[in-house]
Amino acid sequence: MTYTRITRDGLWDNNVVFAQMLALCPLLAVTGSATNGLGMGLATTAVLIGSNMLISALRHFISAEVRIPVYIVFIATLVTLVDMSLNAWAHDLYKVLGLFIALIVVNCAILGRAEAFASKNAVLSSAIDGLMMGLGFTFALVLLGSVREILGSGTLFAQAHLLLGESFAFLETTLIPNYKGYLLMILPPGGFLALGFLLAGKRVLDRRLAERTAAINAAPVSA
Amino acid sequence: MNLESLRDKLGYQGALLAVAALITTAALAVASRATGPAIAAAEAHDLQQSLSQVLPGSFDNDLLKDTVLLPGPDGEVTVYRARRAGKVEAVVFQVVGKGYAGRIVCMMGVDKDGHVLGVRVIKHAETPGLGDKIEPAKADWIHAFEGKFLGDPPAEKFAVKKDGGVFDQFAGATITPRAVVKAVKGGLEFFSHEKARLLDEAAASTMAIRGD
Protein backbone atom coordinates (compact mmCIF):
# COMPACT_ATOMS: atom_id res chain seq x y z
CA MET A 1 0.00 0.00 0.00
CA THR A 2 1.50 3.33 -1.04
CA TYR A 3 1.71 6.33 1.26
CA THR A 4 -0.38 8.38 -1.19
CA ARG A 5 -3.12 5.78 -0.99
CA ILE A 6 -2.98 5.80 2.83
CA THR A 7 -3.17 9.58 2.85
CA ARG A 8 -6.13 9.71 0.45
CA ASP A 9 -7.92 7.01 2.43
CA GLY A 10 -7.47 8.76 5.73
CA LEU A 11 -8.37 12.24 4.62
CA TRP A 12 -11.22 11.54 2.24
CA ASP A 13 -12.01 8.16 0.61
CA ASN A 14 -12.15 6.22 3.87
CA ASN A 15 -12.62 9.14 6.28
CA VAL A 16 -13.42 7.97 9.82
CA VAL A 17 -16.61 10.01 9.99
CA PHE A 18 -17.73 10.66 6.43
CA ALA A 19 -17.05 7.17 5.05
CA GLN A 20 -16.65 4.72 7.92
CA MET A 21 -19.20 6.56 10.11
CA LEU A 22 -17.29 5.58 13.23
CA ALA A 23 -16.69 7.66 16.36
CA LEU A 24 -20.07 9.37 16.20
CA CYS A 25 -20.35 9.50 20.00
CA PRO A 26 -17.39 11.83 20.63
CA LEU A 27 -18.18 13.57 17.35
CA LEU A 28 -21.67 14.62 18.38
CA ALA A 29 -20.70 15.28 21.98
CA VAL A 30 -17.96 17.84 21.41
CA THR A 31 -18.76 19.60 18.14
CA GLY A 32 -20.84 22.37 19.67
CA SER A 33 -17.97 24.64 18.66
CA ALA A 34 -15.12 24.50 16.17
CA THR A 35 -12.52 24.94 18.92
CA ASN A 36 -13.75 21.92 20.84
CA GLY A 37 -13.75 19.91 17.64
CA LEU A 38 -10.15 20.88 16.95
CA GLY A 39 -9.05 19.96 20.47
CA MET A 40 -10.72 16.56 20.34
CA GLY A 41 -9.32 15.93 16.85
CA LEU A 42 -5.72 16.69 17.83
CA ALA A 43 -5.90 14.59 21.00
CA THR A 44 -7.36 11.68 19.06
CA THR A 45 -4.69 11.98 16.37
CA ALA A 46 -1.93 11.73 18.97
CA VAL A 47 -3.45 8.61 20.53
CA LEU A 48 -4.15 7.08 17.13
CA ILE A 49 -0.54 7.45 15.98
CA GLY A 50 0.71 5.95 19.25
CA SER A 51 -1.67 3.02 19.31
CA ASN A 52 -1.12 2.20 15.63
CA MET A 53 2.66 2.16 16.09
CA LEU A 54 2.53 0.10 19.28
CA ILE A 55 0.18 -2.51 17.88
CA SER A 56 2.03 -2.69 14.59
CA ALA A 57 5.33 -3.24 16.42
CA LEU A 58 3.83 -6.07 18.46
CA ARG A 59 1.68 -7.56 15.68
CA HIS A 60 3.71 -10.80 15.44
CA PHE A 61 3.29 -11.55 19.12
CA ILE A 62 -0.42 -10.87 19.37
CA SER A 63 -2.41 -13.96 18.53
CA ALA A 64 -5.69 -13.60 16.66
CA GLU A 65 -7.74 -15.21 19.42
CA VAL A 66 -7.09 -12.62 22.13
CA ARG A 67 -6.21 -9.63 19.97
CA ILE A 68 -9.24 -7.49 20.92
CA PRO A 69 -8.65 -7.45 24.70
CA VAL A 70 -4.93 -6.85 24.11
CA TYR A 71 -5.66 -3.91 21.80
CA ILE A 72 -8.13 -2.42 24.27
CA VAL A 73 -5.70 -2.71 27.18
CA PHE A 74 -3.00 -0.98 25.13
CA ILE A 75 -5.29 1.78 23.91
CA ALA A 76 -6.73 2.46 27.37
CA THR A 77 -3.23 2.60 28.83
CA LEU A 78 -2.04 4.97 26.15
CA VAL A 79 -5.00 7.29 26.70
CA THR A 80 -4.44 7.25 30.46
CA LEU A 81 -0.75 8.05 29.97
CA VAL A 82 -1.61 11.00 27.72
CA ASP A 83 -4.20 12.12 30.26
CA MET A 84 -1.76 12.00 33.17
CA SER A 85 1.13 13.66 31.38
CA LEU A 86 -1.03 16.51 30.10
CA ASN A 87 -2.47 16.99 33.56
CA ALA A 88 0.99 17.15 35.06
CA TRP A 89 3.02 19.07 32.51
CA ALA A 90 0.52 21.00 30.36
CA HIS A 91 -2.10 21.77 32.92
CA ASP A 92 -3.67 24.73 31.11
CA LEU A 93 -4.16 22.66 28.00
CA TYR A 94 -5.50 19.84 30.14
CA LYS A 95 -8.19 22.08 31.57
CA VAL A 96 -9.51 22.59 28.04
CA LEU A 97 -8.91 19.08 26.66
CA GLY A 98 -9.28 17.03 29.83
CA LEU A 99 -12.91 16.38 29.21
CA PHE A 100 -12.25 14.93 25.78
CA ILE A 101 -9.29 12.75 26.55
CA ALA A 102 -11.26 10.23 28.58
CA LEU A 103 -13.71 10.05 25.70
CA ILE A 104 -10.97 8.80 23.36
CA VAL A 105 -10.98 5.37 25.01
CA VAL A 106 -14.49 4.76 23.73
CA ASN A 107 -13.60 5.97 20.26
CA CYS A 108 -14.18 2.86 18.15
CA ALA A 109 -12.16 4.36 15.30
CA ILE A 110 -8.95 3.71 17.23
CA LEU A 111 -9.72 0.04 17.78
CA GLY A 112 -10.92 -0.03 14.16
CA ARG A 113 -7.55 1.16 12.82
CA ALA A 114 -5.68 -1.26 15.09
CA GLU A 115 -7.72 -4.13 13.73
CA ALA A 116 -8.00 -3.08 10.09
CA PHE A 117 -4.55 -1.59 9.49
CA ALA A 118 -1.92 -1.70 12.21
CA SER A 119 -2.25 -5.45 12.81
CA LYS A 120 -1.27 -6.15 9.17
CA ASN A 121 1.19 -3.41 8.26
CA ALA A 122 4.67 -2.18 9.11
CA VAL A 123 5.30 0.40 11.83
CA LEU A 124 5.97 3.36 9.50
CA SER A 125 2.88 2.77 7.35
CA SER A 126 0.83 2.35 10.51
CA ALA A 127 2.11 5.63 11.93
CA ILE A 128 1.22 7.42 8.70
CA ASP A 129 -2.18 5.74 8.67
CA GLY A 130 -2.75 6.93 12.24
CA LEU A 131 -1.72 10.47 11.33
CA MET A 132 -3.92 10.63 8.23
CA MET A 133 -6.95 9.01 9.84
CA GLY A 134 -6.51 11.39 12.78
CA LEU A 135 -6.27 14.42 10.50
CA GLY A 136 -9.33 13.22 8.58
CA PHE A 137 -11.19 12.92 11.86
CA THR A 138 -9.98 16.37 12.93
CA PHE A 139 -11.17 17.79 9.61
CA ALA A 140 -14.62 16.26 10.12
CA LEU A 141 -14.82 17.52 13.71
CA VAL A 142 -13.77 21.05 12.81
CA LEU A 143 -16.15 21.16 9.83
CA LEU A 144 -19.12 19.94 11.85
CA GLY A 145 -18.15 22.15 14.80
CA SER A 146 -17.92 25.21 12.53
CA VAL A 147 -21.32 24.59 10.95
CA ARG A 148 -22.99 24.09 14.32
CA GLU A 149 -21.20 27.01 15.92
CA ILE A 150 -22.05 29.44 13.12
CA LEU A 151 -25.72 28.40 13.02
CA GLY A 152 -26.04 27.95 16.77
CA SER A 153 -24.26 30.95 18.21
CA GLY A 154 -23.09 33.06 15.27
CA THR A 155 -19.40 32.81 16.14
CA LEU A 156 -16.46 30.80 14.81
CA PHE A 157 -13.53 29.43 16.82
CA ALA A 158 -14.75 31.15 19.98
CA GLN A 159 -12.25 30.75 22.83
CA ALA A 160 -9.57 29.36 20.52
CA HIS A 161 -6.91 31.10 22.63
CA LEU A 162 -7.66 28.74 25.52
CA LEU A 163 -6.66 25.82 23.33
CA LEU A 164 -3.93 27.21 21.11
CA GLY A 165 -2.53 30.09 23.15
CA GLU A 166 -2.96 33.86 22.96
CA SER A 167 -1.33 34.14 19.54
CA PHE A 168 -4.31 32.38 17.98
CA ALA A 169 -6.88 34.81 19.39
CA PHE A 170 -7.26 36.26 15.87
CA LEU A 171 -9.15 33.10 14.85
CA GLU A 172 -12.02 34.09 17.08
CA THR A 173 -14.60 35.78 14.92
CA THR A 174 -18.18 36.82 15.41
CA LEU A 175 -19.83 36.20 12.06
CA ILE A 176 -23.33 37.30 12.97
CA PRO A 177 -23.31 40.18 15.50
CA ASN A 178 -26.24 40.37 17.95
CA TYR A 179 -27.27 36.86 16.95
CA LYS A 180 -29.77 35.40 19.38
CA GLY A 181 -28.51 31.89 18.72
CA TYR A 182 -30.29 28.84 17.40
CA LEU A 183 -30.12 26.46 20.32
CA LEU A 184 -31.09 23.32 18.42
CA MET A 185 -27.82 23.35 16.50
CA ILE A 186 -25.75 23.31 19.69
CA LEU A 187 -27.74 20.49 21.28
CA PRO A 188 -27.21 16.87 20.14
CA PRO A 189 -30.15 16.78 17.66
CA GLY A 190 -28.52 19.65 15.78
CA GLY A 191 -25.37 17.54 15.56
CA PHE A 192 -27.29 14.71 13.90
CA LEU A 193 -28.99 17.11 11.49
CA ALA A 194 -25.77 18.87 10.50
CA LEU A 195 -23.94 15.55 10.13
CA GLY A 196 -26.73 14.24 7.90
CA PHE A 197 -26.44 17.22 5.56
CA LEU A 198 -22.64 16.98 5.48
CA LEU A 199 -22.80 13.25 4.63
CA ALA A 200 -25.30 13.97 1.87
CA GLY A 201 -23.00 16.73 0.61
CA LYS A 202 -20.03 14.34 0.45
CA ARG A 203 -22.09 11.79 -1.51
CA VAL A 204 -23.09 14.43 -4.06
CA LEU A 205 -19.50 15.64 -4.37
CA ASP A 206 -18.16 12.08 -4.78
CA ARG A 207 -20.73 11.29 -7.47
CA ARG A 208 -19.94 14.48 -9.40
CA LEU A 209 -16.22 13.60 -9.27
CA ALA A 210 -16.88 10.04 -10.42
CA GLU A 211 -19.01 11.27 -13.33
CA ARG A 212 -16.33 13.71 -14.40
CA THR A 213 -13.62 11.03 -14.28
CA ALA A 214 -15.85 8.70 -16.26
CA ALA A 215 -16.45 11.42 -18.85
CA ILE A 216 -12.72 12.07 -19.22
CA ASN A 217 -11.99 8.36 -19.59
CA ALA A 218 -14.77 8.00 -22.14
CA ALA A 219 -13.69 11.00 -24.18
CA PRO A 220 -10.84 9.44 -26.27
CA VAL A 221 -13.14 6.63 -27.42
CA SER A 222 -15.79 8.95 -28.84
CA ALA A 223 -13.22 11.25 -30.45
CA MET B 1 9.67 -24.16 18.32
CA ASN B 2 8.97 -20.96 16.44
CA LEU B 3 6.57 -18.11 17.19
CA GLU B 4 4.02 -19.28 14.61
CA SER B 5 3.32 -22.63 16.24
CA LEU B 6 3.62 -21.22 19.75
CA ARG B 7 0.96 -18.62 19.00
CA ASP B 8 -1.71 -21.28 18.44
CA LYS B 9 -1.21 -22.95 21.82
CA LEU B 10 -3.92 -22.41 24.42
CA GLY B 11 -1.46 -21.43 27.13
CA TYR B 12 -0.01 -18.70 24.92
CA GLN B 13 -3.32 -16.79 24.95
CA GLY B 14 -3.46 -16.58 28.70
CA ALA B 15 0.22 -15.76 28.97
CA LEU B 16 -0.13 -13.02 26.34
CA LEU B 17 -3.02 -11.42 28.19
CA ALA B 18 -1.13 -11.66 31.47
CA VAL B 19 2.00 -10.09 30.00
CA ALA B 20 -0.01 -7.32 28.32
CA ALA B 21 -1.80 -6.55 31.58
CA LEU B 22 1.47 -6.65 33.52
CA ILE B 23 3.31 -4.31 31.15
CA THR B 24 0.48 -1.79 30.97
CA THR B 25 -0.13 -1.81 34.71
CA ALA B 26 3.57 -1.29 35.32
CA ALA B 27 3.62 1.59 32.83
CA LEU B 28 0.64 3.20 34.56
CA ALA B 29 2.14 2.74 38.01
CA VAL B 30 5.40 4.36 36.92
CA ALA B 31 3.55 7.20 35.20
CA SER B 32 1.31 7.75 38.19
CA ARG B 33 4.33 8.10 40.47
CA ALA B 34 6.12 10.35 38.00
CA THR B 35 3.17 12.68 37.45
CA GLY B 36 1.64 12.63 40.95
CA PRO B 37 3.56 15.54 42.51
CA ALA B 38 3.22 17.71 39.39
CA ILE B 39 -0.53 17.07 39.23
CA ALA B 40 -0.95 17.86 42.92
CA ALA B 41 1.04 21.07 42.49
CA ALA B 42 -1.02 22.11 39.46
CA GLU B 43 -4.26 21.45 41.32
CA ALA B 44 -3.09 23.41 44.34
CA HIS B 45 -2.18 26.25 41.98
CA ASP B 46 -5.68 26.09 40.45
CA LEU B 47 -7.26 26.20 43.88
CA GLN B 48 -5.06 29.13 44.87
CA GLN B 49 -6.14 30.95 41.72
CA SER B 50 -9.83 30.36 42.24
CA LEU B 51 -9.40 31.50 45.84
CA SER B 52 -7.70 34.72 44.84
CA GLN B 53 -10.43 35.45 42.27
CA VAL B 54 -13.15 35.56 44.90
CA LEU B 55 -10.89 37.24 47.43
CA PRO B 56 -9.70 40.68 46.34
CA GLY B 57 -6.97 42.31 48.39
CA SER B 58 -3.92 40.85 50.01
CA PHE B 59 -3.68 38.64 53.05
CA ASP B 60 -0.69 37.54 55.02
CA ASN B 61 -1.38 33.85 55.59
CA ASP B 62 -1.42 30.71 53.47
CA LEU B 63 -5.10 30.12 52.78
CA LEU B 64 -4.58 26.55 51.71
CA LYS B 65 -3.22 25.66 55.13
CA ASP B 66 -5.67 27.69 57.24
CA THR B 67 -8.85 25.70 56.87
CA VAL B 68 -11.75 24.54 59.00
CA LEU B 69 -14.18 21.77 58.24
CA LEU B 70 -17.79 22.58 59.11
CA PRO B 71 -21.13 20.89 58.42
CA GLY B 72 -22.77 22.85 55.60
CA PRO B 73 -26.05 22.70 53.69
CA ASP B 74 -24.86 19.73 51.64
CA GLY B 75 -22.26 17.79 53.52
CA GLU B 76 -19.08 19.05 55.07
CA VAL B 77 -17.60 22.27 53.78
CA THR B 78 -13.94 23.16 53.77
CA VAL B 79 -13.61 26.82 54.64
CA TYR B 80 -10.42 28.68 53.75
CA ARG B 81 -9.68 31.66 55.99
CA ALA B 82 -7.82 34.78 54.95
CA ARG B 83 -6.15 36.71 57.74
CA ARG B 84 -4.51 40.05 58.15
CA ALA B 85 -2.32 40.36 61.26
CA GLY B 86 -3.78 37.16 62.66
CA LYS B 87 -7.43 38.22 62.41
CA VAL B 88 -9.80 36.50 60.01
CA GLU B 89 -10.82 39.12 57.44
CA ALA B 90 -12.65 36.92 54.97
CA VAL B 91 -13.50 33.31 54.28
CA VAL B 92 -13.84 31.31 51.10
CA PHE B 93 -15.90 28.17 50.72
CA GLN B 94 -17.65 26.03 48.14
CA VAL B 95 -21.38 25.99 47.56
CA VAL B 96 -23.26 23.67 45.24
CA GLY B 97 -26.39 24.44 43.25
CA LYS B 98 -28.66 21.99 41.49
CA GLY B 99 -28.64 23.16 37.91
CA TYR B 100 -30.33 22.06 34.72
CA ALA B 101 -27.67 19.45 34.05
CA GLY B 102 -26.34 18.38 37.41
CA ARG B 103 -24.30 20.10 40.06
CA ILE B 104 -23.04 23.66 39.70
CA VAL B 105 -20.04 24.02 41.98
CA CYS B 106 -19.23 27.58 42.99
CA MET B 107 -16.52 29.11 45.09
CA MET B 108 -17.62 32.13 47.08
CA GLY B 109 -15.74 34.65 49.18
CA VAL B 110 -17.43 36.40 52.09
CA ASP B 111 -15.88 39.15 54.23
CA LYS B 112 -16.15 39.22 58.01
CA ASP B 113 -19.33 41.33 57.89
CA GLY B 114 -21.12 38.85 55.64
CA HIS B 115 -20.77 40.75 52.35
CA VAL B 116 -20.13 38.71 49.22
CA LEU B 117 -16.66 39.46 47.87
CA GLY B 118 -17.02 37.36 44.77
CA VAL B 119 -18.52 34.20 43.33
CA ARG B 120 -17.01 31.97 40.64
CA VAL B 121 -18.47 28.87 39.07
CA ILE B 122 -15.72 26.28 38.99
CA LYS B 123 -17.60 23.30 37.61
CA HIS B 124 -20.86 22.93 35.72
CA ALA B 125 -22.44 21.10 32.80
CA GLU B 126 -25.11 23.63 31.81
CA THR B 127 -26.25 24.08 28.23
CA PRO B 128 -23.57 25.83 26.15
CA GLY B 129 -24.85 29.13 24.80
CA LEU B 130 -27.66 29.37 27.34
CA GLY B 131 -26.78 28.35 30.86
CA ASP B 132 -23.06 28.96 30.55
CA LYS B 133 -23.53 32.72 30.97
CA ILE B 134 -22.75 32.03 34.63
CA GLU B 135 -19.07 31.90 33.58
CA PRO B 136 -17.33 35.28 33.82
CA ALA B 137 -15.66 34.58 30.46
CA LYS B 138 -19.08 34.53 28.77
CA ALA B 139 -21.03 37.21 30.64
CA ASP B 140 -20.79 39.66 33.54
CA TRP B 141 -23.74 38.12 35.35
CA ILE B 142 -21.78 36.48 38.16
CA HIS B 143 -20.42 39.87 39.28
CA ALA B 144 -23.94 40.92 40.32
CA PHE B 145 -23.40 39.18 43.65
CA GLU B 146 -20.47 41.33 44.69
CA GLY B 147 -21.25 43.48 47.73
CA LYS B 148 -24.57 41.76 48.40
CA PHE B 149 -25.46 40.44 51.85
CA LEU B 150 -28.49 39.03 53.63
CA GLY B 151 -30.51 42.21 54.08
CA ASP B 152 -29.51 43.81 50.79
CA PRO B 153 -31.44 42.35 49.07
CA PRO B 154 -33.75 41.10 51.84
CA ALA B 155 -34.06 37.34 52.11
CA GLU B 156 -37.32 37.10 50.12
CA LYS B 157 -35.81 39.20 47.31
CA PHE B 158 -32.64 37.09 47.13
CA ALA B 159 -33.88 35.32 43.99
CA VAL B 160 -34.08 35.73 40.23
CA LYS B 161 -36.49 38.36 38.87
CA LYS B 162 -38.95 35.72 37.70
CA ASP B 163 -39.36 34.64 41.32
CA GLY B 164 -39.80 38.23 42.52
CA GLY B 165 -36.13 38.78 43.32
CA VAL B 166 -33.47 41.21 42.17
CA PHE B 167 -31.13 39.02 40.07
CA ASP B 168 -31.47 38.73 36.29
CA GLN B 169 -32.22 35.44 34.66
CA PHE B 170 -31.09 34.63 31.12
CA ALA B 171 -33.43 34.46 28.14
CA GLY B 172 -34.32 30.80 27.79
CA ALA B 173 -32.52 29.65 30.92
CA THR B 174 -34.03 30.29 34.33
CA ILE B 175 -33.07 27.08 36.10
CA THR B 176 -29.34 27.76 35.91
CA PRO B 177 -29.26 31.29 37.42
CA ARG B 178 -31.93 30.27 39.93
CA ALA B 179 -29.68 27.45 41.10
CA VAL B 180 -26.66 29.74 41.47
CA VAL B 181 -28.65 32.41 43.33
CA LYS B 182 -30.05 29.76 45.66
CA ALA B 183 -26.57 28.35 46.27
CA VAL B 184 -25.14 31.79 47.08
CA LYS B 185 -28.06 32.53 49.41
CA GLY B 186 -27.47 29.19 51.10
CA GLY B 187 -23.81 30.09 51.44
CA LEU B 188 -24.63 33.40 53.13
CA GLU B 189 -27.03 31.66 55.51
CA PHE B 190 -24.31 29.14 56.28
CA PHE B 191 -21.94 32.02 57.00
CA SER B 192 -24.31 33.83 59.36
CA HIS B 193 -25.14 30.57 61.10
CA GLU B 194 -21.52 29.57 61.59
CA LYS B 195 -20.08 33.08 61.84
CA ALA B 196 -18.85 32.66 65.41
CA ARG B 197 -16.93 29.53 64.57
CA LEU B 198 -15.67 30.80 61.22
CA LEU B 199 -14.15 33.92 62.69
CA ASP B 200 -13.26 32.39 66.03
CA GLU B 201 -9.97 33.85 67.16
CA ALA B 202 -9.22 30.95 69.46
CA ALA B 203 -9.34 28.45 66.62
CA ALA B 204 -6.34 29.96 64.90
CA SER B 205 -4.78 26.57 64.50
CA THR B 206 -5.03 24.59 61.29
CA MET B 207 -6.89 21.84 63.10
CA ALA B 208 -10.21 20.86 61.64
CA ILE B 209 -13.15 21.57 63.91
CA ARG B 210 -15.72 18.85 63.66
CA GLY B 211 -19.34 19.99 63.78
CA ASP B 212 -21.74 18.36 66.17
Interface residues (C-beta under 8 A of the other chain):
Chain A: G32 S33 H60 F61 I62 S63 E65 V66 P69 V70 V73 F74 A76 T77 T80 L81 M84 S85 N87 A88 W89 H91 K95 G152 S153 Q159 K180 G181 L183 I186 L187
Chain B: L3 R7 D8 Y12 Q13 L16 L17 A20 A21 T24 A27 L28 A31 S32 A34 T35 A38 I39 A42 H45 D46 T127 P128 G129 L130 A137 A171 G172
